[in-house]
Amino acid sequence: MRIRFAAVAALAALSLTAACTQAEQDEAQADANEAAADTSAVAQEAGASLKEEAQQVGSAVAAGAQDAAQAIDRRTDELARDAERRRAENEAAKAATPVTPVDGNAN
């Protein structure tokens, strides 16, 4: 937008110097002022639109990150339950298995 404003200002300056009469100079100045105001309005609108889009993208990223964190939390809980179940099964299996002495004697 700054480039456009600079181009408009340069054209306005050229218009002012090229104009022959005071009326033409006044008209050229009015055109330059209008172009500057239009450029400013467009820049403000573009800035507002960009800000809104950035907020929407930020919200979407935050929501996605929250969903991912919840999924990881659920999966971690599932893995912890599975590990606890396996540990209990191993303990039960150890308790149910008779101990055989190393020398082969049952007694």
C-alpha positions as CSV (number, residue, x, y, z in Angstrom):
1,M,0.0,0.0,0.0
2,R,2.9,2.3,0.7
3,I,4.1,1.9,-2.9
4,R,0.7,2.8,-4.3
5,F,0.5,5.9,-2.0
6,A,4.0,6.9,-3.2
7,A,3.0,6.5,-6.8
8,V,-0.2,8.5,-6.3
9,A,1.8,11.2,-4.5
10,A,4.3,11.3,-7.3
11,L,1.6,11.6,-9.9
12,A,-0.1,14.3,-7.9
13,A,3.1,16.2,-7.7
14,L,3.6,15.9,-11.5
15,S,0.0,16.9,-12.1
16,L,0.5,20.0,-9.9
17,T,3.6,21.1,-11.8
18,A,2.2,20.4,-15.2
19,A,-1.1,22.2,-14.6
20,C,-1.2,25.6,-16.2
21,T,-3.9,27.5,-14.3
22,Q,-4.7,27.8,-10.7
23,A,-8.0,26.0,-11.3
24,E,-6.2,23.1,-12.8
25,Q,-3.7,23.0,-10.0
26,D,-6.6,23.1,-7.5
27,E,-8.3,20.2,-9.3
28,A,-5.1,18.2,-9.4
29,Q,-4.5,18.8,-5.7
30,A,-8.1,17.7,-5.0
31,D,-7.6,14.5,-7.1
32,A,-4.3,13.8,-5.2
33,N,-6.0,14.3,-1.8
34,E,-8.9,12.0,-2.9
35,A,-6.5,9.4,-4.1
36,A,-4.6,9.5,-0.9
37,A,-7.8,9.2,1.1
38,D,-8.9,6.2,-1.0
39,T,-5.5,4.6,-0.6
40,S,-5.7,5.1,3.2
41,A,-9.2,3.6,3.3
42,V,-8.2,0.6,1.3
43,A,-5.1,0.0,3.4
44,Q,-7.2,0.2,6.6
45,E,-9.7,-2.2,5.2
46,A,-7.0,-4.6,4.1
47,G,-5.4,-4.4,7.5
48,A,-8.7,-5.2,9.2
49,S,-9.3,-8.1,6.9
50,L,-5.8,-9.5,7.5
51,K,-6.3,-9.1,11.3
52,E,-9.6,-11.0,11.1
53,E,-8.1,-13.8,9.0
54,A,-5.1,-14.1,11.4
55,Q,-7.4,-14.4,14.3
56,Q,-9.4,-17.1,12.6
57,V,-6.2,-19.0,11.7
58,G,-5.0,-18.6,15.3
59,S,-8.3,-19.9,16.7
60,A,-8.2,-22.9,14.3
61,V,-4.6,-23.7,15.3
62,A,-5.4,-23.5,19.0
63,A,-8.5,-25.7,18.5
64,G,-6.4,-28.2,16.6
65,A,-3.7,-28.2,19.2
66,Q,-6.2,-28.7,22.0
67,D,-7.8,-31.7,20.1
68,A,-4.3,-33.2,19.6
69,A,-3.5,-32.8,23.3
70,Q,-6.8,-34.4,24.3
71,A,-6.1,-37.3,21.9
72,I,-2.6,-37.8,23.3
73,D,-4.0,-37.7,26.9
74,R,-6.6,-40.3,26.1
75,R,-4.1,-42.6,24.4
76,T,-1.6,-42.2,27.3
77,D,-4.4,-43.2,29.7
78,E,-5.2,-46.2,27.6
79,L,-1.5,-47.2,27.5
80,A,-1.3,-46.9,31.3
81,R,-4.4,-49.1,31.8
82,D,-3.0,-51.7,29.4
83,A,0.4,-51.7,31.3
84,E,-1.4,-52.1,34.6
85,R,-3.5,-54.9,33.3
86,R,-0.5,-56.7,31.9
87,R,1.4,-56.2,35.2
88,A,-1.6,-57.7,37.1
89,E,-1.7,-60.7,34.6
90,N,2.0,-61.3,35.0
91,E,1.7,-61.2,38.8
92,A,-1.2,-63.6,38.7
93,A,0.7,-65.9,36.3
94,K,3.7,-65.9,38.7
95,A,1.5,-66.7,41.7
96,A,-0.2,-69.6,39.8
97,T,3.1,-71.1,38.6
98,P,4.6,-73.6,41.1
99,V,8.2,-73.0,41.9
100,T,10.5,-75.8,40.9
101,P,13.7,-76.1,42.8
102,V,16.9,-75.9,40.8
103,D,18.1,-79.3,41.8
104,G,15.0,-80.9,40.4
105,N,13.6,-82.2,43.8
106,A,10.0,-81.2,44.4
107,N,10.7,-81.3,48.1
